Amino acid sequence: MLDAVSFRAEPGTVTALVGPSGAGKSTIIGLIAAFYVPTVGTLRVDGVDLAAVRLDSYRRHLGVVLQDTFLFDGTIRENVAFSRPDAPEETILAACRIARVDEFAESFPQRYDTIVGERGVRLSGGQRQRVSIARAILADPRILLLDEATSSLDSESEALIQEGLSYLMRGRTTFVIAHRLSTIRRADQILVVEGGRIIERGRHAELLTARGRYWDLYTRQQGVEANLFLAPGEGKEQLEPAAAEEANGAESPAGGFAEGVQLLRRRDA
């Protein structure tokens, strides 16, 4: 359930949603994707109530990369081309190269004609996500939804995939859910969601300076990733300098996105 959630994603922005599991992040993404119908409140795209827009028309402009990637029992090529069945071969292969699908597909005897099996069972989790990203690149969407898009990748693969995602995000309004907070430092706005409410909002450096819930999540995660073993009460003191450095030297926000999205809500189940 969402409670009193209201925000606006301006044209040319990336919006990141962070918070603990069950906080409501995926529900917000589901509303933007029109998977759910609001019972109270309004979702507007370019000022138009989404309730008045044909879903098939709206969803043609969406690109979605979810944590739980769905592939059907066909070839790698067919799964990538699902978003644009009439796309020429060179365009499909270009999307595969950007998403690093070529790194594993071209090692198979059947290459892009390899059958992936029902739900992609013959591929690893990371390989399935690469196919999903290639599919989204091929779709050339105006609005992009990334829900834990790199969750099944190791650190090395994630670094490569981030390049593909950066390409995919150019010229699009993007909404990102990521538990690895280091991946969303360049977002134009970060919404901290907890208990179905937005409890903090701002940019990475602003939220670190505020030393609220985002600061707590970020510094704790940095400590885990650095494999620090701290006695009770020592975590904040030892991690404060790193957080201060992040706040003072944060990277510039990403830009150049085409679509404005506004979510105005009071309560939703």
Buried (B, 14 or more C-beta within 10 A) or exposed (E): EBEEBEBEBEEBBBBBBBBBEEBBBBBBBBBBBBEBEBEEBBBBBEEEEBEEBEEEEBBEBBBBBBBEBEBEBBBBBBBBBBBBEEBEEEBBBBBBBBBBBBBBBEEBEEEBEBBBEEBBEBBEBBBBBBBBBBBBBBBBBBBBBBBBBBBBBEEEBBEBBBEBBEEBBEBBBBBBBBBBBEBBBBBBBBBBBBEBBBBBBBBBBBBBBEBBBBBBBBBBBBBEEEEEEEEEEEBBEBBEEBBEEBBEEBEEBBEEBBBBBBBEBBBBE
